[in-house]
Each structure stands twice: as C-alpha cells, then as structure tokens.
Amino acid sequence: MTTTLPPAPGTAAARPAAASSAVEESRPDAPVHIRPVIRFRSSRPDLLLCAALLAAILLVQGWNITHFPTLSDDEGTYLAQAWAVQQGDGLAHYTYWYDHPPLGWIQIAFLTWLPSLIAPETMTVASMRFAMLLVSAACAVLLYVLARRLFLPRWAAGLAMLLFGLSPLSVVLQREIFLDNIAVMWMLLAFCLAASPSRHLWHHFAAGLAAATSVLTKETMLVVLPALLVTMWRHSHPDTRKYAVTGAITACALIGLSYPLFALLNNELFPGPGHVSLIDGIRYQMGREGSGSIFDPGSGSHGVFRSWLYYDRVLPLGGLAGAALLLVTLRWSVTARALAGPSLVVAILALVAMRPSGYLPAMYVIQALPFLALVLAGGTASVAHAVLRRDFRPLWRLRWGDPQGAAGRVRGEAPAQRPRLGTGIRWAVAGILAVAAAAYVVPRWYDGNRAALTVDANGPYRAAASWLQDEVPDPSSARVLVDDALWLDLVHDGFEPGTGAIWFYKADLDPAVTKTMPRGWRDLDYVVSSPTVRRDAVDLPNVKAALEHSKPVAVFGDGEDRIEIRRIAGGAR
C-alpha cells in the first residue's frame, strides 16, 4: 500500500494557489505574458492621463516654435525637397542623389500638404515646424502605449512620456524638421506592434513593415532592428514564434529592398557616367570624414556630446544609468526582462556614438530619446518597487535560487528572517526620493526650456528674407546664392527656383547648375552669408570666391550667427 505523506510546511503543495502564482511570477524564466494585459483603448484612467500629459507636452513644444531654435540648413533641405514632391518636380528641388532615402521627405510633403494648399506662401521652414507637432504627439502617445504593454505601472508610463516630451533636449530637437523624428515615430510603432498583448501574427508582420518604413525614413535606424527582434521574441507566443519572427523579418527585408530596386530600375544602382548612383551615395556616407571620439576634448563628437548635455543632463545620463541597471538585473527582475529590448536600443546607440572614429551628427540623439525616457522610467519603477516591498530585500538578493528566498521555501527550508519596514517608513523613503529627484530635475529643465519658450533666434533670417523681397528690383532675373533655410522664402518671393534662388552647395556640386554658370561666381548677383555658408565655403570654390569678391550691403544680427547679404562685385548685374 502506498502511503501519501502530508506536504511539508512551506512547500509548493502546501501553499495556496495565489502564493504559488506569486512565486511563478518571480522566476527569471517566467514568460512576460503572465502579467495582466493592459488594453489602452478601453482603460479610461490611461486615456485621461495620456491626454492630459499630451496637452502639456504640445503646449511646451509648440510655444515659440517658429522663433527657436535657429533655422538649420538641413531643415530647409528636407522641406524644399518635400515642396518639390508636392509640385511634381521629382524627388528633390535639384538633382536627386542617394544621400538619404526619399521616403522621409515624401512624408513631410504629406504633413505639409494641406497648409501649402491653403496658403502656399506660408510654406517656409519656420511656419512648417508646426507640422512636427503631429509627429511629436504620435511619438508621445506611442511611447505611453509601449510602456504599458511592457508592463510598467501607469505612473511610470506617464513619467516616461513626460521625460520624453518635456526634456529641454527633446523640446529643441523635436521642433525641427528632421527625418530622425519621423523615423522614431515608425520605430515606436514597430515596438508597440511587437509587444502587442494579442500576439496576432499580423501584428508582427506589421511590426516588420513599420521597422522597414523607419529605416527607409532614416537609414541609421537600421542598428535598432536587433533590439526590436528581442522584443518580438519575448512577446510572441511560443507556438507561433518562428512564424511571427520569420514573417516580420521577411516583411522588413522586402520593403527595405524596394530602395535598391528603385535605384536599379532607374539605372542608378551602380556608378557610371552621367548619372548618380546608390553605391556612390553609400561610399560617400561610409567614407566621410569622422568627427573623432566623444572622449577626445578637441573632437567634433565631443562638442556634439557637450551640446546635448548643455540642454539636459538628466535624460541622457539618467537613461544610460537606467539601461545599465536594467541590463545588470536582467536575470532576476521582471521589469528588466520586459524592458530588455529598449535597454538594448540604448546600449547599441551608445556604443555606436562612442566608437573612436566616425561621424556624429547633432540630431543622432533623437533616435535614443524615447528609449532613454522609457528605461529611465523603468529603472525608477524598479527602485520604487524595491523600496516599497513589505519584506525589504536588496536587489542583489532577489535572484531565483536564493536558498533563503522562494526556492528555499520550495525545498522546505525555513526562510531566514528579513527586515520588515512599516508602511509609513516605506512611503516616507519613497517620498523623499521623489522630492529629491524633482528638486534636482525641475530647476534644470526650467532653465533649459526657458530659452526655447522666450528667445527669438530667427530674427536675422526673417529680416534677410524681407530685405531681399523689398530691395531686389527684379527677383525673376536675379541670381542669389543662399542656404536652404531661406531657399523657399526666395522662391515664394518670385526668385526662379533652382537657377535664381540657388542652394549654395549646388553652385559647385551639381552639373545641372554649374552649366548655367559658365563664368562661375561672376554669374551671381548676391550671396547670403549665413553661418552654414561661411563654414562650408572652404571646400566650395565658387562659394568661396563669391564671398571673397563681394561686399555686405545689409547685416542682420551680430557675432557668429549674423546674416550678411553681400553684393558680388563684377557679378551678373
């Protein structure tokens, strides 16, 4: 006869079902999907919180948006290319070459289509920045949804949204018409689909499509794809995981290959005489002069890094610390495992930025901003959870297999006594930490955002555009060398696109323009000397000669940021 012994005290058989479930959730190999599923669209508290935070973010980002920061040539280039798409003049306002995939400014053309249709003269860089508020709003909402799908509590999801939307670094960079902002929106959508609680196959296929769209918007998002794959792997159902991942990779690859296929069909994939080529564009990007290491105080990369920290130290450094905390506690923290994908994004982008050679543009950090905010909020949630536990244990004692923890109880071992903190003490500690963090962050963010909300940095550009409109007697026949931040202003004022208003790079680099200038700089009437023109004229012979053989007739602003309108001696007029 078989004798059945009663279960030993503390074993799994003796525990209630609820206790057994709690231990299961603490296991490092327990699937993430055992957590409660959050349905954003049906959660009234989530909808109300997200809407309130979104209103605050859009108010801060939209206030003074046309005046700060200073207009950049990159913004003007993308908007001018979008204008060319709207006009049906091709993929760019000059000869398109394979610098970036054109999908980015095709989307900008869609965003600015209605304003340009109602009032064409308003399609200038400053006014069209309002279109980027739509992108910022979409990114903020998607970040909140992603945080909830990765099982962050509601307050932590709101914190991530605020960190992303109100950081001075975000306020400055998200206002500008950059391809990176649009690419980030698509990548956040891809992560939301990859972490979908429904886990339908089409969600993962759609995640692959969104990821490919992100890469075709800004090709540098390619390095983020491994982290997206990690998120998809963790959140897909084990029974259909191989189909989900295979389908997502296939969808991403097929859409991504449309770009080289486009070049091939246009006979522009390989280098050859008389046309641009995709391979030449790749060679240029891979072979461009690097800006040095961020650890070298004299390098350009270090200067870019310092400019990020000038606006905000909290999000970049705090996000890196949050990612490090989550990656270190990956084996025993459920939150860390849920945020493995975003943490990996931060790690990858940080490693790319810290490489000893290579080019580091100022807008590179845009790709990391939402993930920095997410892992910082996740790290904060992990610390809060550790502080507010009834049975207080340090994070390093939470590993599965601790003989004094859950595994010890399964084996029937008597657990060691752990210090118990009273509810009041735990909440007092949490409150002190929260107040200390707010006291550190709020004054710094107030100072960082004050310039964005009050300073008019674009007065010289507006004055220069007004002078050219009023003082040039016949804009239709005048030829002006200008940066792209002013190019559309001149086109709306009657200057001939491409040959009357000339983007200064093209005077030396585009054969379609140089053939209209048989005498070189002598075929020009004016050159508008902006900081960008003065900086890059060193490598552009016609632009350099135009500056050397001209005299200022109007100067707006002072110092390095001044805008000079210079009449060329012996020019066309």
N, C-alpha and C positions, 0 to 999 in steps of 0.2 A: 504494500500500500504506500502511495506517495503522500508524504506529509508536506503541506504548504505552510511555510513559516510566515508569520506576520511581517510586514515591511518594517525595516529598521527606521527609527526616528530620523527625520531629515532626508530620507531617500526620496527619489523621484516618485515612487509609488505611493508614498505617504503624504506627499504634498497635494494640495488642492490643484485643480486644473489651472486656475489663474496663476498660481505661483510657478507651475511648470512652464506656462506660456511666457512668463516674465524672464525665466532663465533662458528659454529658447531665443528670445529677442536679444539677449546679451551675448550670444555666441558670435564670434567673428565670421563664421561661415554661414550664418543665418541669412537667408535672402532678404533683400531690402523690401520686397513687396509684402512682407508680413505686417508692415506698418499700415495704419489706416489710410485709405485712399482719399485724397483731397480733390474735390470737384470744384474748381474755381468758379465756374459759371453759375453754380447752384448754391454757393456759400455767400449769404448776404453780408456777414462781417468782413469777409475778404474783399468783396466788391466795394463796400463802403470805404474800407481802409485804403485800398488801392486807388480809388477815385480821389480821396482827399489828398493823399501824397502826390498823386499825379498833378493835381491842380497847383500845389505848392511848387513842384519842380518846374512846370511850364511857366509859372509866373516869374520865377527867378531866371530861368534861361531865356525867356522872351523879353524881359525888361532891358532896354538899351541895346538890343541885339544888333541894330544897324550901326551903332557907334563903336562897339568894342567886341572883339579885338580888331587890330588893324587889318584891312583887307590884304589878302595874300594873292600872289600870282597863281598859285595852284587853284584857289577858289575860282578865280576868273577864267582859268583854262577849262575847268570842268563845266562851268556854266556856259561858256562860249561854245564848247562842243555840244552841250545839250541844246543850245539855241540853233546850231547847225542842223541837228537832228530834227528839231521842230520845223525848221524852214525847208526840210527836204533836200539839203545841200550835201548830204553824206554823213559820215560818222564824225567829222571834225570840221572846224572852221578853216583849217588848212589841210594839207596832205596828211591823211591819217597814217601814222606809223605805229608799230606794235609796242608802244610803251606800256599801256595798261589795256586790258580787255575793254571793249566799248560798252559792255552791259551796264557799268556803273553810271555813266552819264546819260545813257538811254533812260534809266530810272529817274535821274534828275530831270530829264526832259518831261517825263510823265508827271512828276511832282509839281513842276513849274508851268505845266501846260495851261491850266485854267487862268492863273494870273496874267500870263503873257497874252492869252487870247482876249481878255477883258481890257487890259491896259498894256500894250506892247512896250511902251516907253519905260515901264517900271521894271522891266527885266534886266536889272543890274545886280551886281554881287550883293550889295548891302540889303536891298529890299528882298531879294530872293532867299536870304538867310531864314526868313520865316518858314520856308518850306521844310527846313531841317527840324523844326519843332515837331512835325509829324513823325519824323524818324526817331527823335528823342522820346516822344510819347510811346511809340511802339516798343522801343528798346526797354523802357522802364517797366511797362506792363509785362512784357515777356520775361524780364528778369524776376519779377514778383511771382509769376506763374511757375517759372523754373524752380525758384526757391521752395515753393510749396510742394511741387512734385518731387523734390529731393528731400522732403520731409522736415524742412525747417519749420519751427513754430511760427505762428502768424507774426509775432513781434519781430522775429529775426528776419522774416521775409520783408517786412516793412523797413527794417534797418538797412537791409541790402539795397532796397530801392532808394532810400534817402542817401546812402553813401554814394551810390552811382549817380544820382541826379543832382545833388547839391554840392558835391566836391568842387572847389574852385577850378581844378584841372578839367573836370567834366564840363562845367559851365562854359569855360573858354573854348574848349576844343569841339564840343558838340554843337556849338552855334555855327561853326564854319562848314562850308560846303565841301566836305571831304568824302572821298569814296569809302574810307575806313568806317565812317559812321553807318553807312548803308550796309556794308559788308557785315558789320557786327550785328545789325538787326536780323539778317538772314541766318547768321550762325546761332544766335539765341533761339530763333525759331527752330532750327535743327536740333538743338539740345532739348527744347521743350517737347518736340515730337519723339525724340529718342527716349525721353523719360516719361512718356505717356502712360498713365495708370491703366488704360485699356489694353495696351500692348497688342494692338491690331498690327497685322503685317503692313498694311498700307501706311500706318504711322511711320514705320521705319523706312519704307521706301520714300515717303515724303521727306523724311529727315535727310536722306541722301540727296534728294533734289534740292532741298534748301541749302545744304552744305555746298553743293556744286555752284549754286547761284551766288553764294557768298564768295567763293574762290574766284568766280568769273567777274565779280564786282571789284575785288581787290585780291590779287593773286597771292599776297603774303599770308592770307588766311589758310593757305594750304598746310602750314605747320600745325594748325589746331586740330586737324582731322583725326590724328591718333587718340586725342582725348575724347572726341565725340564718339569714337568707336568703343572706348572703355565704358562710357555712359550707356551706350546702346546695349553692350554686352551684359551689363549688370541689371538692366531694367527689362530686358526681353525675357519671354517665357522660355524655360529650358527646353520644352518640347519643340518649339519653333525657332529657337535662337539661330540655328545655322541658316534657316531660310531668311530670317529677318536681316541678319548681318550681310549675307550674300546679296540679298536684294538691294539693301542700302548702298553697298559698295558698287554694285552694278549700275544703279541709277546715277550715283555720283560720277562714276567714270564715264558713262555715256554722255551725260550733259557736259562734263568737263572737256571731253574730246571734241565737242562741237566747235570750240575755238580754233584748234589747229586745223580742223576740217574746213572751217570758213577760210582760213589762210590758204589752204591747199586748193580749194575751188577757185580762189581768186589769183592763183599762180603766184602767191606771196608767202609760201611756206619757206622756200629755200632762197638764199641770196642770188641775185642776178642783176644784170644791168637794167637801169630804167625803172626799177620798182623797189618798194620797201619789202621787208620780209620779217616773218615771225622769228626766225633763227637769229637774224641781226639784232632784233629787239632783245632777245634773251641774252645774247652775247654782251650787249650794252649793259643790261642790268647786272649780269654776273661780273662784268669787268670794270664797273665804275669804281672810281677811287673811294676807298674806305675812309671812314671818319675816325678811325682809331678805337681804342679801348675806353670804356667808361671809367676805368680806374686810372687812366692817364690824365692828370690835371690839365695838360696842354692840348688835349684832343678835342675834336668837334663833338664826339659822342659824349664826352664828359660834360661839355657845355650844354648839350641837349638834356642830359640827365639832371643837371643842376637847374635847368629851366623848369623841369617837371616839379622838382622839389621846391622851387621858388613859389609856385602856386599852391602846392599841397604836399605835405609830407605824410599825412595820416593815411590816405588811401593807398599810395604805392608801397610805403614801408609796412604799414599795418596789414595790407593784403598779402605781402610776401611773408610776413610773420604768421598770418592765419593759414596760408597754404603750407608753410613748414610744420605748423602744429598739427594740421590735419593729416599730412603725409606721415609724420612720425607716429601718430596714434592710429594709423590705418588699421592695424591688426585687432584692436580691441575697442574701437569707438564706432558705433553705428553711424553717427553723423559724419565721421571722417570717411567711412566707406561710401556713404551716399553721395558725398561731395568729391569722390576720387577724380571724376572727370574734370570739373572746374579747377581743382587743385593742380591737376596735370597741365591744364592750359597755362596757368600762371607759371609753373615750373618751366615749361617749354619756352614760353615767350621771354622769361627772364634769362634763360641760357642763351637764346639767340641774341638778346640785347647785350649780353656780357662777353660775346665772342671777341677775341683780340683784334680781329680785323673785320671790315665790312662797313656798310653804310647804315647809319641810324638816323632816320628822319624824325622830326619833332612829333608827327602825328602817329608814330608807331605805338605809343602808349594807349591810343584809343582802343585798339584791339583787346587790350588787357583790362580796361576799366570795369566792365560789368563783372568779370570773373574775379578781379581783386575785391570788389564790393561783396560778392557772394561768399567767397572764402573767409573774408574778414567777419562777415555776419555769422557764418558757420562756426568760426573759431570762437566768437563771442558767445554763441549759443552753447558750445561745448563747455566753456569755462563756467557759464551760468548754471548749467546742469550739474557740474561738479560741485559748485558752491551750495546749491540748493538741495542736494541729496540729503535725505534724512540720516542715512548711515554714511557719514563723511569718510571717503577714502581718496587718497591722491590718485591722479590719473594713471600713474605707473603701476598701481595696484589693481587695475580693473581688467587685467588680462584674463582671458579664458584659460583655465588650467591652474589658477591660483589655488593652492591647497586650502587656503583659508576663505576661498570665495565659493562661487556656485558649484564648481567641480568638486570641491571638498565635501560639500553637502550631499552631492550625488553619491559619493563613496561612503557616506555615513560618518564622516569625520565631524567632530564638534567644531563649529566655527569659532575663531578667535573673536574676542570682544573688540568691537570697533567703536571709536568715539562717536557719540550721538550729539549732534548740535541741535539746540532748540530752534523752533520755527522762527522766533523773533531774532535770534542771533544770525541765522542763515540769511534771512531777508535784510537784516541790517548790513551784513557784509556785502550782499549783492547791491544794495542801495548805495553804499559808499563807493563801490567800484564804478557804478553807473554815473554817479555825480562827478567823480574824479575824471572819468572819460569825457563827460560833457564839458567840464571846466577846461579841459585841455583842447578839445576839438572846436567848440563854438567860437571862441575869440579868434582863433587862427582862420577858420572858414569865413568869419565875418570880415576880417582884413583882406583875405584873398578874393572874396566876391565883391568887395566894395568898389574896386576899380571896374569890374565888369558891369556894375549897375549904375555907375556915375560918370565914368571917363568917356570923353569923345575923342577917340583916336583916329577917326576918319575925316576930320575936318579938312586937312590938306588935300585929300583925294577929291572931296566934293568941290572945293574951291578950284582945283585944277581943271576938273571937268567943266565947271561953269565958265572959266576963263576961255577955254578952247571953244566952247559953244558961242560965246559973245564976241571974241576978238579975232577969230579966224574968218576973213571975209567970205571965202567960198569953200566951205568944207567938202563939197563934192569933188574938188580938184586938188585939195591939199593932201600932202603925204606926211603922216606923223608916226614916229616910232614910239611905241608905248608898251607898257606891260599889260598883261591880260586882265588885271584888276580894273583897268579903265577902258578896255577894248570895247565892251558892249555900250558904255556911255557914249563913246565917239560914234559908234555905228548908229545909235538912236538919234544922234545929233546931225546925221547926214554925211558922215565920212564914209567913203567906199569901203565895204568890208574886204579885208584881205590885202588890198593894194593902197587904200587911202589911210585907214587905220591899220597899222602893221604891228603885229606882235613881234617884239624886238628879236626874239630868237630866230624867227623865220628870215630875217634880213641876211643871215649868214648860213642858215642850215637847210632851208627849203628851196630847191631849184626852181619851183614854180613861182617863187617870189623874187629870187635873185636875178632871174632872167628879165624881170620888169625893171631892174635897177642896173642898166649897163654901165652907168658911171659910179656905181656903189653909193656911198654916203652922200654924194653930191646930188643925187636924185631925191633927196628928202628935204622937207621944209622945217620940221620941228622934231625934237626928241624930248620926250618927257622923262626926266631923270628921277627915278624913284630908287629907294634902297636896293630893290632887286636888280634894276638895270645897272646901277653902279657896281654892284657886287659881281655880276656875271659878265660884264663888258670886257673883262680881262681876256677871256677866251673867244671873243666875238669881234673880229677885225672891223667890220662895218659899223657896229655899235660903238666900239671904242673910238674909231675915227670921228663918228658923228658927235660924240661928247667932246672930243678934243678940238673940233672945228666949229664949235657953237658957243653962243653967249646966252646967259639967262635973261629972259625978258619978264619973268614972273617967278617968284619963290613963295611957297606956302609951307608954313611950319619952320622948324629950325632943327639944328643938330643932324644926327644920322637919319632921322625919319623925315627930313624935309622932302618936298616935291618941287623940282625945278622944271619950268618949261623953257627950253633953250631953242633959240632960232639958229639954224645952221647957216654959217657964212658961206656964200657961193653955192647955196643949195638950189633947188628947182625954182624957187621964186626969186 
